[in-house]
């Protein structure tokens, strides 16, 4: 009889854990990328979370280094309007110590405003875990109902040659839409 009680308790706890996990999955997406760049900025995965107050994009890399000599940098193109083809925003920054970042308005992948978007946004680079976490307030993005991203990274080899550009998936391709 005790064994039945423990099994029922375990089942109840498991069911509770599953119901708690479902809403978190409804507002996020994770996408993996193959190891295809022989440089520390090699993009391995992207996670997009569309939360109540912020959009959070987390990228993981292989052998991410803090040295400016890597030239490691990334661009996250954000599409917030399903009726307008292409991205409306670009978050761009370096992945090495002492670099900067900005959120810019864009019209597609090549036409962008030189003035940073007003609002709250932040990038944190953790070289130990090889992760870059970008947090942008939904307000800075116009409080979109849905968002999707295209991610591009690149760097510099020690001899000064540029690395190939590594896109998440095909160049200029977006993740699926993530609703708030």
Secondary structure, DSSP 8 states (H G I E B T S, - for coil): -HHHHHHHHHHHHHHHHHHHHHHHHHTEEEEE-----SSTT-EEEEEEEE-SSEEEEEEEESS----GGG--EEEEEEE--TTSSS-SEEEEEESSTT--EEEEEEETTTEEEEEE-SS-EEEEEETTTTEEEEEEETGGGT--SEEEEEEEEE-B-TTS-B---EESSSTT-----EE-
